[in-house]
Amino acid sequence: MAKSHEERQFTQMAGEFGVVSELFRRQYQATITYGNSKSADVFVINKVGNGVVKVEVKSTVLKSWIVGQQAEKVENHIVWVFAHLPTPENVFSSAQVAEIGKGSPRYYVLTSQEVHQIYSQKKEKKGDKRGPITFGLSDIQFNRNDWHKVQDAMRNT
């Protein structure tokens, strides 16, 4: 079932706040950007204050993300975070409680180059067919919690 615009906005904002929370936990200075034509979802500022890393956040309650043409640009100072935000449940069964963190957000951190590579492969496989490019969990699963890529991007600013 298609989600409403409001539901998508809540999911996107939850992902952005979650990413900033994770960055702060790792002692990075981060801030969410607001507006309709922003150049990044989150900015991370280095400790000296003279370098910035842009973070593109893609959030979903499913296990796939739609990725736009901005993935065709390769920039060393951009990091992509794919946030998987399972729908919270009000009641947990004993089986769910036993499976630690089943409803917890999961973050997959990729460099601009990694996103570009996946995007290009999918676009080539798709051929001339129009429509969005979708990244599935299987495309990015080995990048879970690779937050060190933020620090690596800082070195390139």
Secondary structure, DSSP 8 states (H G I E B T S, - for coil): ----HHHHHHHHHHHHHHHHHHHHHTT-EEEE--SSS-S-SEEEE-TTSS-EEEEEEEEESSSEEEE-GGGG---TTEEEEEEE-----SS--HHHHHSTTTTS-EEEEEEHHHHHHHHHHHHHHHTT--S-EEEEHHHHGGGBT-THHHHHHHHT-
